[in-house]
Amino acid sequence: MTTRPGAFALIAIGTAATIALAGCAGTTGTAAGDDPVDGGTIVYGHQQEPACVFGGWIEQSYLSYNVLDSLVALDEDHQVVPWLAQEWSVSDDGLHWTFVLKPDVKFTDGTDVDAEAVAFNFDHWVNNGGNSTAFAWLGGYYESAEAVDDLTVQVNLSKPYPRLADNLTQGYFGIQSQEALETRSDEDNCAAPIGSGAFTVDHWTRGQEIVLKRNPDYTSPPANALHTGPAYVDEVVWKFIADATTRVAALKSGELDAIYDVPAVQWKPTGDAGFELHKYITPGRPQQLTFNTSQGPFTDELVRQAFAYSLDREQIVESIGQGVIPYEGNGGVSQTTPGWSEDAANRYSYDPDQANELLDEAGWADEDGDGTREKDGQPLHVTLPYFAGSIINADGASILQGVKEQAEKVGFEVDLIPVPQAEAFAGAYSKPDERDIYPGYWTAVTSGILQINWGAGTGGNANHWNASFTDYPELQAIILEANSEPDVDRQNELYGQAQEYIADHALAIGVYDRLSTLAVAPDLKDVRQENAQGGPTFYDAHFVQ
């Protein structure tokens, strides 16, 4: 048995994922002389309202991380550390993971956090539709979970998955009360899931706010928390304020104590005004463009390469992002992801002459001089929908406008379509005949995200998370080998090969790295970004005199 009590190492990352700035001081936490105040209400402004507190969208993960404890957490050094599980081990064949739980932990409904409840949650995620993203990570590997004794749960896999513990640090894997899942309505568990976390959901006024109340009996913080016992503050009023300018203004006026998603143009002025700034560069898939290679103009690799060469992506991102938003050339994973390939990131530099040559070679020409190339009587038309306000924020929309304008200079006709959240989540532009390019991200803590985004379908069903709509068996074989490779260096080498395959064939190109940003009032300390996805966590947060 290979035993890892207390920590399961995630590969060291060359680029820091989190940055905290207090004005220009670059400090975070409680300063000398600041006396913590017990109690008080944090009023926090967030940009998006999910349908449920717990689920498969990152906005749900942000909320549920404050309500539900997980088995493990990720610390500042990207090490997996204890949370509900105090130790864990994996069998020599990599097929059986054993987690030993902390004793005497209870859900807020009074039931025990025991091995049976944890095993039930695994089945709930994978077999009962409890969380689509948890299924995306575990599907194809998970077979069963069982209680060995009251505090020992064994997770059985069909093939080795050495980064299982790393992936369980994401908020999609929060543990809920088995009794609540079995006896309460879906609506109740959606609006106010029962966990063992530092806060409970007091009430939700749809369209306005969720109020989280301190759990006075809290005993199970993660190992990287700054204190033990209950949270300091009495409650968190989590307000939904879609407009970024409104959020910033409310913070500066004192109506809000902290806000999420600071626009690039407001970043420096907000810091200069004395507010503490936090920036987390999300590992996983960056904000990228994946080409539909099943039908339309991008079935031709030359046309995909031409589109890539037509863009000065770094200039666009720098212009809009003002040094806050990082440029990302890699279409597979972001620069803070273990196994990131610099070679793949550098594959396509801005070269409009090369773009024009490739389009000429592919048979596209501007015969009528209107600026748009044609072939066989059809214009080089590209449909590029983006999920406005949900997947792509205002800065991202401006970046995509720059993409459109530069691609059109070499003869593409780009139809850039903002898609409202309700339409996006109802399935708009999800079919091959509806779009030519997919812009979007997917957060992760390992390069195993490549399996979700590029893996083959299972059981005769297509992989609906593969935005290219095409299976690439050679690429998929590399990713599967990497996912089960226990040696970190060899695993990263394989993940690098997969990214380079994506770049070689111009299946996707990176644009910028997704950020999670916060701005916090000077009298509120230790609002932190959890290290798996960068969401705000308020357990350690407290006001000072």
PALO-398137 format. One record per residue (C-alpha): y, x, z. Coordinates in steps of 0.02 Angstrom, whole numbers, plus 50000, padded with zeros to 5 digits. Last residue first. Layout:
N
YXZ...
This chain:
545
523654943450739522174944750620521184931750525519334933550498518064935950359516334942650404515374927050346516604923050206515684929050052516564929049884515424931649733515194948849657513474945849582512244956949677513474965949791514244951649888516124952049873516964952850042518324943850137518484956650274520254952850328521474938350315523264941950372523714950950210523204936450096521724939449980521594941549791519854940949716519064946549553517344944449474517354953249308516334951949150516284967849050517104967648880516644966348696514824971148673513914969348508512334959548472510934960248343511764974948258510074981848202510324999048275511294991648422509904979948477508624993848452509755005248554509754992848696507864992048693507705010948692508865011948843507754999548935506295011048898507205026348965507745016449118505935012049156505395030149132506705035949256506275022249381504395024749378503585007849414503535001749232503184982949227504884977449161504984992549045503374988048955503994970348932505644976648862504824988348737503634974648677505094962548654506024974748543504514977448432504134958848428505904953548376505954934648393507434925648314508614912148378509934925848404510484917348566508824920448652509044909648808508114895248725506534905648720505484894848605504014885048673502224887848618501694892248794502974906048806504504910848706504854928848661506064939448761507824943748703509034936448831507824934048976506884950148943508514959848923509044953749096507734966149159509164978649143509384976449330510574967649450510934952849338512384942149275512244933449107513704934348985514404924848837514934924248656513694916548533513974919348348513434909348195513454891948270512854874248242511364876448126510454887348252510624874648393511594876248557513304871548490513484857148614512074855848741512754844048874513304859048976514474864448836515154846848810515584844948994516324862449003517514860148857517124869548694518474880548618518104883348433518524899148336518154896048151518134913348077518354916147890517774934047860518664944247726519084961347800520674955447887519784939847949518754950448069520354956848151521104939548181519504931848247519174946148368520974945048431520734926448464519144931148557520164942348672521384928148705519934916748752519274930248869520944931148960520924912248981519144911749048517544911648946515934904949023516674889549108518504888249062518174887548875516364888248821516544897548657516154892248480516134905148339515724897548170515804910448031516254906847849516014919947715516454907047583515104899647469515144900247279513654911747265514544924047379516334922547440517584933447534519104925947617520834933447587521384920547458521194933047314520074921847207518614933747193518604939947371516874947947367515244946847466513754955047382512994964147531513594980747461515374974147453515214968147632514594985347685516024994047595517314982647676516624985747849516605004547818518445003647770518784993047924518115006648040518295003048225516855011348315515085004548314513685013948406514615019548562513845006948682512095010048614512275028648647512995025248820511385016348866511415006549029509795009249130510485002449293511874989949252513664994849292514054998749109513554981449048511934976748963511334972548787512874971848675513514988748729515314992048678516114986648842517984987448872518464985449054519654971549108521034977949224521854990849111523024978049034521584966148991522424958348840522974974248752521574984848822520274972148768520954970948591521124989748575519344992648634518674979548515519464987248361518424975448256517944976648073516524988748111515564975548209515804962248074515214974547942513664978548045513214960248053513524958447866512404973447827511044966347940510944950747830510344935647930512144935847989512764925047844511824909247896510084907147966508904914948094509974930048136511254920648240512324935148301512594938948485514384942948536514654950448707515364947048879514204958748970512354955749006511874961949177512984970749303514634962449346516154973449369516824968149540518684968649575519494965449744521364964449773522234963649941523914954949929525484964849967526654958849829526234974549730524434968549723524964951949651526144960349528524744972049472523454958449437524554944549367524404949749183522544952449205522294934849272521604934249451519904925749452519614919549631520914915449763521214918949947522264912150089522984897449994524564887150025525494903150074526734902649929525954918249852524224910749855524824894249782525714903449641524144913449601523064897849596524314888349489524374902549363522484902649355522324884149313520644876749362520974874049546519404869049641519664871049828518414878849948519044874150122518154886750232517834882350413517854888050593518134906450555517224920750641515484917650570514084915750697513124930550771513094948150703514454959150627514894969150472513484962550364512394975350275510784970350362510964952250306511494939450437510154929550528510704922250695511844907350656511874894350794513714889550776513514886350588515334886850533515874872250424516054872750233517264860250153517054857149967518614853249867519564843049738518644835749588517264828849698517724828049881516264837249958515864836350143515274846950289514214859150190513484871350315514014889150348513224905450409511584901550324509924894050379509824882050233510004863450202510764859150033512334848350037512844840749870511254844149771510064841749918510864824749952510784819549769508974825049752508574813649898507974820350064506154821050120505264835350029506734846849995507434843750170505754847050252505554863150155507244869150215508074879650082507944898250043509254905849927508494913649771509834909449643511054919449751510414935949681509534947849801507844941749736508094952149578508044968449675506474962949768505564959349605506044975949526504244982449521503584967549422501744971049394500734957649305500084940349351501024940449516500594934749692501924932449826501264934450003502184926950151502094933250329502994924850474501834910450520500294918750447499714923250272500804909550199500544908550012501494911349851500824908849675500754915249497502444922949462502594935249317502864925249157504244915149238505064924449382506784928549313507004913349200506234902249335507544908149459508824904049325508154886449299508134882349485507094868749568506144863649412504534860649508503454875349456504614890449465505974886449590504994874149698503464885349698504504899649766505344887949891503664881849957503124899749991504714902150093504404886150192502594890950229503114908350282504314901850414506144897150430505804884250564506504866550565508084862150662509034853950518510144869450512508644879950463507934890350602507634908850631506554913450781505644928250702506254938450555505094936850406503764948850342503694949150152502114954150058502124957249870500484956649775500244961749593500914979549594499174987349582499524997749738500064982349835501894979349873502764979550041504124970450135505154971650293506384961450395506374946850274507734934250310509014947550264508354965150245509094978050125508934981549937509964996849898511424995449779512475007649879513604993549940512114983349996510994971049904510204957050004508434951250044507454935650087508944924350051510074914550169510834898250108512594891850144513794905850095512684911949953512594893649898514384893549840514364909349735512644905149667513274888249610514664896649510513334908549444512384894149366510534891349407510684879649555511314876649731512984868349773512794855349636513794849749483514864865449484516754865849508517674880249427519244890549464519134894049650520544893149776520134897049958520884889250114520174898850262520234888750423520434896050596519234902550727519104918950819520604929950782520244948250747521534960350820522294972250692522804988350779521744999450666521444990550502520114977450477519234979050311519874985550145520905000250086521555005749915523335007949976524185002349816524274983949863522684982549963521374987549835519494984949838518364990749697516584985449665515354990049530515585008749540515105017349379513645029349385512435016949460511015022949570509385014049533508955000249654508035006549805507004995149912507674995750088507264990150263505414993050267504744998850099502865000050107501765005749962500005000050000
